[in-house]
Every structure is written in C-alpha cells, then in structure tokens.
Amino acid sequence: MAIDQVDRRVVSERPTVTSREVARGATAPAVTSFTKTYRTTAKIVGAIYLAGFVVGLVGSGLFQSILGATGASANLPAVAASSALLAFGAILWLMAVAGDAAHGVLMFPILRRYHERIAFGYLASRIVDAVFIAVMVLFVLLQIPLASAFVKAAVTDASFLQTVSGLFAQGQVYAYDIGMITLGVSGLMLCYTLYRAKLLPRLVAGWGLIGYAVLFVGMLSEVMGSGLGLASSIPGGVWEVFVGVWLIAKGFSSSGLAQLGKDASQIDTAR
C-alpha cells in the first residue's frame, strides 16, 4: 500500500468534532467556575445577614436604653452620662449600614444574570436604604452635643434644647421608617428573583416574599401613625436569620446557579 494512501486513511478515520460539542466543552468549565464563585458569595451574604441582625439588635437596645421613648425626645441627662455607649451603638448601626450596601453589591452580579433591571433596582434600593439608616444614626449622634449643652444650660434654655431633642428624635424615627420601606422593596425584588431563578427552595423564597411584603405595608402604615412598624418587621427579620444560616451551610441551589451560569455562557459564546 502506498504511503499516501495510508495517510489519507488515517486522516479520514479521525473523529470529527462538531461545533456544538466544542461549545459544550467550553461552557462546562465556565458553569463550574460560576457555581464555585457564587457559592462563596452565598456564604458571605449569609454571614452579613447574621452579623447585621446581631449588631442591629444590640444597637437598638442601646438606643432604647439611653434615649428613652422614640418619637418624643431623648432623655438628655442619660445621654450626657452615657454618651460613649450611645456612640458605640451608633457605630454598630453604621456597620449594619455597610452591610446593607454590601448586599446590593454582592448580589448584583447574580441578579443581573436573571434580570438586569431587577439587579440595578436591588442595588439602588439597598443604597437608598443604607443612606436613610445612616441619616437615622446621624440624628442619634446629634443628641450627644445637645445633651452636653442641656447639662450646662440655664432653666430657660433647657426647655428649648428639649424641644430640639424632640425634633431630632422624630427625624430619627422617620429616617428609620423610610429606610425600612426601601428595605421592603429591595427584599421583594430579591426574593422574587430567588424564587423565579430557583436559587433557594420555593418555600423559603416565598416566605421571604411574604415577610418583605408585610414589612413594606407595615412600615408604610407606621409613617401614618399605625404603630405596626415593629410587629411588621418580625417575619422578614426571622427570614433573614434563617436564610443567613441556610446560605452559610448550603449556599444557593446548585441547579439554579448552573442554569444561570449556562445561560450566561451561552450569551458570552454567542457574542
């Protein structure tokens, strides 16, 4: 047999690789990398949920114990005596503010795989939420110099300072309420995506949808004087604790991440 005939036979018997198989081979590593990356993100988000719950709870306890009844005016003598402790509570709340903004940033790449507008809406609402909570903390901190002036003031000036304290306290309440309303909106967008993209079990994501809807309605009515703000925050707060533990232990659903990664890889390949 001639050498050129042998060469032709070898070439003809080589297996052909279709473009579809090449695409599948290129997609698989991308999906695996996507899944591993966002499993780490899930753990970080879960840890932030738990840390935010703890620092918010401790910070609120400090505020209540020192400032007294919210919405009226601060207990200025108590503020003057415990200004360092009040400042520590404010620092804890600022940590929660950083966590709110971090949620928007961390979840943005994942949510964008499913729906770009929802991703931007979630990021924006989380930033607005963080801004209003920061304003709330500012109103709290303003009570410290006010309390110092109150201790040194004459009787006639003390009444004026107490009135200003009441204004700061009311501003604190309104800033918190608006921040929580925005949190309700962002939570609805998040849980809707988690439900539709199957990143969490449907029951868990559905619980989050209900919890944030209750929070949104309750805090909106709180601005109108319903007094339902605290009660309305319980379902969403418990959900955040549960999901925080869930994300650390299990992460997002592997099938949901794989589907998002697959769709993203197909889009990238097409480009």
N, C-alpha and C positions, 0 to 999 in steps of 0.2 A: 504494500500500500504506500502510495506517495506521501511524503511528509506534509504537503499542503492539504491533502485530503484529511489527514489526521487532525490538523489544526482546525479545519472547518468543522469537523465532527465535535471537537472539544468545545468550540465556541457555540455551536448550535445546542449543545446539551446543558449549557449553563442556565441555572434557573433565572427567570426574568422577575424583576421586582416592579410591581405596579406602583403608580404614583399614590394610590390610596394607601398601600402598605407603608410607603415612605412617610406619608402624613401621619399614619397611626403611630409609627415608631418615633416620630418627632414629637407627637402630642403626649405620649405616655410619660416621658421624663418631666415635661412641663407641668402636667397634672400632679405628679408626685411631689415636685418642688412646691407647687402652690399649696397642696394639702399640708405639708410639713410646716411651711411658713405660717399659715393661719391657725394651725394647732397651737403654736407658740403665742400668737396674738390672742387666742381664746384664753389661755392661762393668764396673760397679763390683764386682759379685760376683766376676767373673773376676780383677780386679786384687787383690782381697782374698785370693783363693786363692793367687796367686803371691807376694804380699807375706808372707802367713802362712807359706808354705813356706820362704822365704828367712830371715826373722827366727827361725823355729823352728830351722832348721838351724844358723844361726850361734850362736844362744843355747845350743843343746845342745852344740855344740863347745866353747864357753867353759866351760860347766858341767863337762863331762867333763875338760877340760884342767886345771882348777883344783881341783875337788872330788875327782877321782880316781874309783875304782870306786864306782858307785852301789850302794846296798843295804848297804854295810858302814859306813863312816864317812868323813867328809870329811878331806882332807889339810889339817889346821888350820894348820900353818905356811905352806902355799902359799896358803890362803885369806887369812891375815893379810897376806901380801906382795902379793896381787893382789885386794884387796877391791873396789877401784874397777872393775876389769874384770869381776868377778863381778856387781857391782851393774848394770853395763851389760848383761850377759847377761840379768839378771832383767828389766830394762826392755824388752828385746827380746821376752821371753816375755809380758810384760804387754800389749805391742802385739798379739801373737797372740791373747791372751785377748779384747781388744777386737774383733778381727776375728771370733772365734767368735760373740760376741754379735751383732755386726753382721750376720752371715749370717742368723741367725734372724729379725732384724727386717726385713731387706731381702727375704727370700724369703717372709715371711708373707703379704703381700697376694696374691702369685701362687699359692702353695699353697692359700690359702683359696678361690680361685676353683674349684679342683678338689675339695677335701675339707677342710672346716673343722676336723675333729678332727685330721687329719694336720698341718694348719698349726699348730694350737696345740701339738701334740705335738712338732713340729720346733722351734718357738720355745722351748718349755720345756726340751727336751733340750740345745739349744745353750747355754742359760743355765746349766744344771747343769754341762755340760762346761766352760764358762768359769770357773765357781766353783771346780771342783776343780783346774783348771790354776793358778788364782790361789793356791789353798792350797799347791800344789806350789812355786810361786815364793816364797811366804812361808817355807816350810821352808828353801829355799835361802838366803834373806836372813838367817835366824836363825843361819846358820853364821858370819856375819861378826862379830857381837859375841862369839860363842862362841870364835872363833879369836883375837880380841883378848885375851880373858880367858885363853886357853890359853897365849899367849906370855908373859904376866906371872905365870902361876900357878906354884906350887911343884910338885915332882915328884908329891906325893901327890894334889894337886888335878887335875893334868893327866890322870891316869887317869880320874877322874870325868867331866871335860869331854869326853874322847874317847868315853866311853860315851854321854853325852848327844848328841854329834855323830852317833853311830851311830843313835840313835833318830830324830833329825831326818832323817837320810838315808833311813831306812826309811819314814818318813812321806811324804817326797818321792816315793818310788817308788810307794807305794800311792795317793797322790793322783793321780799321773800315770796310773796304770793305770785307775783308776775314771773319770777324765776321758776316756780313750781308749775305754773300754767305752761310755760315753754317746755319744761321737762316732760309734761304730759304729752305735748305734741310730738316731741322728739321720740319719746318712748313708743308712741303709736306707730310712727314710721319704722322704727327699729323692729318691733315685734311683728309688724305686717310683713317685712322682708324676711325675718327669721321663719315665719310661718310659710310664706309662699315658696321660699328657696329651700325649705326643709333643712335648715341649719340646726334647728332644735326640734324635738318631738312636737307634734302639732298641739298636744295638750298643754305643754309648757309654754309655747309661744302664744297660744290662745289665752292662757292665764295672764300673761303679760299684757296682751291687748285689752283685756277687761280691766286689769289693775290700773293701767295708764289712762284708760277712758274715765274710770272713777276719779282718778287724781285730777284730770283736766276739768271735769264738771264740778268736782268738789271745791277746787281752788278758785275756779271762776265764780262760784257762788260765795266763796269766802270773801272775795273783794266786795261783794254786795252785802256782806254782814250776816251770812248764814250761820257761821260758826262751825262749819263742817270740814274745815281745812285739815285738821289733824286726823280725823277719822278717815277722810278720803285718801290719805297718804299711806295707810296701813297695807292695803292689798299690793300696791306697787313696791313698797318697801320690803315686804316679805318676799316678793318675787325676786327682787334684786339680790337678796341674801341667798336664796335658793339657787338662782342662776349663777351667782358668783362661785358657789361650791361646785355646781354642775360643770361649769366651764373649766375650772381647775382640774377636776377629776376626769372628765370625759372629753372636753372640748366641743367644738362644733361637730355636727353629724358628718361622718366621712363621706357618705353618699352625696350629701348636699354640697360639700366642698369639692368633691370630684366632679360633679356636674358643672359647678361654676368654673372650675379650672378647665374643664374640657371645652366649655363654650368659649372661654377667653382664649384658649389656644387655637381654636378653630378660627376665631376672628383674627388673631395675630397672623396665622398661616395664610389666611385669605388676603391679608394686606401685603 
